[in-house]
């Protein structure tokens, strides 16, 4: 395992960036502007809060922003479920996106616990 020197080194940040990119690609042609904007905001909030927390001055602040990112991950999963019900998300991508949100949420939980114990 390589040393984490910047937020870009965090796997959870990389994975959440990939998911946010996929959400933007999936929603680019959506004419439901309210839904599109909400799901895009939720998706980009995850890596943004990880990055902002990492750049803060204290471990306590970093943990706080990780909790915000985890909350945004739950919001995103809810938006995906809504998109499934409204048939706004490609059938091929549904399960993958839900799986990714669960994995990212679990990684965030693990990182929060590690930061609480070791820093």
Steps between C-alpha positions, in 0.01 A plus 500: 500500500645836401516799728211747491651843439204678341128442469548384142680193643188383687322208331164622630558837333598334170199266507258781584644712218439214255143464624434875474637496145271208411198681649577808290533287184175315573306820562639722223194458277239500777228760457390462861719789609404495867583132537815528288630792706426327831665169412802678354538719809478198729758309296756780488450575869664172598852554356477874565443450872775240522740746338390797708526304824845371411621853441372623839727564795384228737405135514170597665408718201604226257273252677213750492535537122523122459164474678358760261634300203341185644168683531528614139562139402170402662329789321649385170381143555150636566514702178608189311202308641275785389659494155434126481133547590463782246702309237750786471810286553627246247403146600855376446641755745250467785651212695855625442420848633320367807791263570748786464310718748497217753873440454584870530284530812680202656840648412401832655385322816830315520701817445299682769564219748872495417529876540317484834726223636841589363523876462 
